[in-house]
Amino acid sequence: MEQSSTSALLQGTVLDLASDVVSALRSGDHVRAGSTPAGGGAGEGVARAAVRVLGADALLPSVLLRVPPDPGQLAVFKEAVAAHPPRDDAAPAVVWSHWAMTRALRRTEQPLTGPPVDEPGAEPDARWLEEAGWQFLTHQLAVLAPLALPGEECAVTRVARGRPVDVARGFVRAVRRRDWQQAAGAGRWLTLLDGVPDTLGLEAGLDFVRLMGGSDPRVALQLEAARLMPAGVLL
């Protein structure tokens, strides 16, 4: 029962945090720390775990809109990065998610008065993705949607840029399977890729995903990012 209660608390915290990010993207403000559990102990652990689930997107308003992060939220994000480094046997997507979080942290720290964090280390290996079938490719790119940013340059984005038709096929498959999270993540990538087939009707497809799955804040987060990114430029 205790494990079930903790799992439910984590799921609720993830949804609250995603809702906060969506609100910040729509308002142009930063994400505030008020929705995350506080008070130390288990509450802090749940807050860190929720940030890990959302990954680098927990700082997306700061990275994409260039607004200062809330100090409380930034502190939780830093703790999540420091407390949960990937293990040696971690799945590639987990390693890349951690790498994306360190990159997001560096970007938000650079404009601040304190010393910037170190550059993230060498890019993780992306060979597991280069020869992936289009279904698996789309699934992995949806998991790594926080890397879908204007001007981002890394091995994962290079793989995505080389396979726009496969990502488009994966988007259609996700919509047909009513997997709105995967569809929204794939759609976010497609807004940044050249060579997406005109026959896909991406704008209408994203509107349909919003209609059907947009009540889930994790889906709404990806859709808001897709809406904003074509105008964004990262350094």
Legacy VTK file of the C-alpha trace (Angstrom):
# vtk DataFile Version 3.0
C-alpha trace
ASCII
DATASET POLYDATA
POINTS 235 float
0.000 0.000 0.000
2.850 2.370 0.844
4.510 1.713 -2.520
1.195 2.290 -4.315
0.688 5.548 -2.418
4.188 6.747 -3.315
3.641 5.862 -6.970
0.355 7.769 -7.031
2.023 10.768 -5.373
4.815 10.722 -7.951
2.373 10.505 -10.854
0.376 13.414 -9.470
3.526 15.469 -8.929
4.678 14.833 -12.495
1.307 16.017 -13.815
1.406 19.106 -11.576
4.901 19.969 -12.736
3.970 19.456 -16.385
0.939 21.717 -15.870
3.209 24.383 -14.389
5.515 24.169 -17.410
2.554 24.480 -19.784
1.295 27.551 -17.899
4.751 29.111 -18.042
5.065 28.466 -21.781
1.687 30.091 -22.384
2.297 33.087 -20.113
5.974 33.676 -20.831
6.785 33.367 -17.117
9.048 30.926 -15.333
8.011 27.700 -13.629
7.433 28.186 -9.936
8.273 25.617 -7.298
4.951 25.830 -5.486
3.441 22.640 -6.916
6.281 20.349 -5.941
6.288 18.633 -2.543
8.315 20.395 0.101
9.272 19.940 3.694
12.240 17.616 3.309
12.484 13.853 3.458
10.139 11.920 1.200
8.620 15.097 -0.224
11.955 16.251 -1.569
12.593 12.807 -3.010
9.279 12.852 -4.858
10.012 16.334 -6.194
13.393 15.236 -7.527
11.895 12.090 -9.035
9.206 14.145 -10.792
11.856 16.384 -12.297
13.724 13.310 -13.518
10.573 12.025 -15.200
9.994 15.334 -16.990
13.702 15.707 -17.694
15.144 18.817 -19.280
11.634 20.044 -20.104
11.262 21.043 -16.457
13.424 24.047 -17.433
11.951 24.481 -20.912
10.442 27.955 -20.329
13.832 29.248 -19.197
15.650 27.631 -22.118
13.099 28.432 -24.820
11.732 31.790 -23.656
14.898 33.013 -21.910
13.172 33.864 -18.644
15.057 33.379 -15.358
14.183 30.113 -13.619
12.477 30.202 -10.261
15.250 29.717 -7.639
13.301 27.007 -5.836
12.599 25.053 -9.017
16.202 25.469 -10.164
17.446 24.109 -6.838
15.250 21.013 -7.170
16.444 20.536 -10.754
20.094 20.731 -9.686
19.470 18.210 -6.921
17.793 15.848 -9.374
20.778 16.034 -11.730
23.302 15.503 -8.947
21.408 12.804 -7.052
20.549 10.518 -9.963
23.435 10.111 -12.414
22.859 7.267 -14.875
24.333 3.908 -13.923
26.896 2.183 -16.114
24.215 -0.217 -17.364
21.542 2.453 -17.917
19.532 2.383 -21.135
20.746 4.809 -23.827
17.623 6.961 -23.522
18.273 7.374 -19.781
21.868 8.442 -20.448
20.753 10.923 -23.096
18.025 12.290 -20.827
20.619 13.013 -18.144
22.888 14.630 -20.724
19.993 16.839 -21.862
19.341 17.894 -18.269
22.964 18.945 -17.754
22.805 20.890 -21.006
19.594 22.653 -19.960
21.135 23.483 -16.601
24.187 25.025 -18.251
21.998 27.140 -20.512
19.950 28.532 -17.642
22.991 29.165 -15.453
25.014 31.093 -18.006
23.084 34.388 -17.692
23.157 34.273 -13.869
25.661 36.068 -11.665
27.139 32.880 -10.204
29.711 30.742 -11.977
28.269 28.603 -14.774
28.167 24.866 -14.414
30.703 22.876 -16.341
30.044 21.987 -19.948
28.296 18.636 -20.203
30.639 15.800 -20.995
31.117 14.158 -24.334
27.943 13.151 -26.076
26.671 9.664 -25.300
26.747 7.020 -27.986
23.861 7.280 -30.476
24.640 4.242 -32.625
21.707 2.380 -31.072
19.423 4.896 -32.791
21.114 5.224 -36.169
19.979 1.845 -37.501
16.678 1.672 -35.598
13.458 0.813 -37.405
11.037 3.680 -37.828
8.683 2.469 -35.077
11.453 2.211 -32.479
13.036 5.434 -33.728
9.800 7.347 -33.174
9.323 5.847 -29.723
12.838 6.819 -28.663
12.596 10.318 -30.127
9.333 10.856 -28.238
11.079 9.824 -25.023
13.895 12.243 -25.878
11.594 15.084 -26.952
13.381 17.499 -24.551
16.244 17.415 -27.080
13.929 18.751 -29.806
14.937 22.404 -29.615
15.633 25.031 -32.284
19.339 25.197 -32.972
20.127 22.097 -30.916
23.075 20.145 -32.280
23.780 16.647 -31.022
23.861 13.102 -32.351
20.163 12.485 -31.646
19.069 15.596 -33.553
21.308 14.607 -36.456
19.644 11.192 -36.621
16.201 12.826 -36.557
17.127 15.305 -39.300
18.204 12.436 -41.514
14.891 10.566 -41.192
11.941 12.967 -41.438
9.798 10.520 -43.407
10.295 7.793 -40.803
9.373 10.189 -37.987
6.287 11.221 -39.960
5.303 7.548 -40.319
5.767 7.121 -36.597
3.594 10.164 -35.891
0.769 8.733 -37.987
1.109 5.350 -36.283
0.988 6.948 -32.825
-2.159 8.880 -33.742
-3.841 5.741 -35.051
-2.915 3.908 -31.848
-4.209 6.846 -29.795
-0.812 7.146 -28.119
-1.105 10.884 -27.633
2.139 11.300 -25.695
4.167 9.644 -28.430
2.282 11.526 -31.131
2.892 14.859 -29.403
6.581 14.103 -28.901
7.015 13.029 -32.518
5.082 16.085 -33.668
7.418 18.322 -31.683
10.366 16.845 -33.558
8.601 17.206 -36.908
8.146 20.962 -36.432
11.942 21.256 -36.558
12.716 18.864 -39.421
13.117 19.673 -43.088
11.726 17.247 -45.620
8.515 16.382 -43.779
5.990 15.258 -46.429
3.357 17.897 -47.173
0.804 15.099 -47.335
1.237 14.534 -43.599
-0.775 17.642 -42.739
1.289 18.217 -39.588
-0.556 21.321 -38.383
-3.931 19.615 -38.634
-2.468 16.495 -37.072
-1.180 18.436 -34.060
-4.565 20.115 -33.685
-6.180 16.673 -33.607
-3.723 15.454 -30.966
-4.505 18.557 -28.911
-8.237 17.880 -29.206
-7.988 14.226 -28.267
-5.135 14.172 -25.764
-4.508 17.748 -24.735
-6.129 17.343 -21.326
-3.019 15.392 -20.290
-0.483 18.080 -19.303
2.391 15.913 -20.552
0.807 15.967 -24.006
0.008 19.672 -23.738
3.636 20.403 -22.841
4.886 18.860 -26.075
2.250 20.649 -28.113
3.078 24.028 -26.548
6.750 23.428 -27.280
5.896 22.558 -30.888
3.838 25.747 -31.171
6.645 27.965 -29.877
9.740 26.390 -31.316
9.663 27.486 -34.959
10.202 31.056 -33.761
12.840 30.155 -31.174
16.613 30.360 -31.547
19.051 28.829 -29.065
22.717 29.682 -28.731
LINES 1 236
235 0 1 2 3 4 5 6 7 8 9 10 11 12 13 14 15 16 17 18 19 20 21 22 23 24 25 26 27 28 29 30 31 32 33 34 35 36 37 38 39 40 41 42 43 44 45 46 47 48 49 50 51 52 53 54 55 56 57 58 59 60 61 62 63 64 65 66 67 68 69 70 71 72 73 74 75 76 77 78 79 80 81 82 83 84 85 86 87 88 89 90 91 92 93 94 95 96 97 98 99 100 101 102 103 104 105 106 107 108 109 110 111 112 113 114 115 116 117 118 119 120 121 122 123 124 125 126 127 128 129 130 131 132 133 134 135 136 137 138 139 140 141 142 143 144 145 146 147 148 149 150 151 152 153 154 155 156 157 158 159 160 161 162 163 164 165 166 167 168 169 170 171 172 173 174 175 176 177 178 179 180 181 182 183 184 185 186 187 188 189 190 191 192 193 194 195 196 197 198 199 200 201 202 203 204 205 206 207 208 209 210 211 212 213 214 215 216 217 218 219 220 221 222 223 224 225 226 227 228 229 230 231 232 233 234
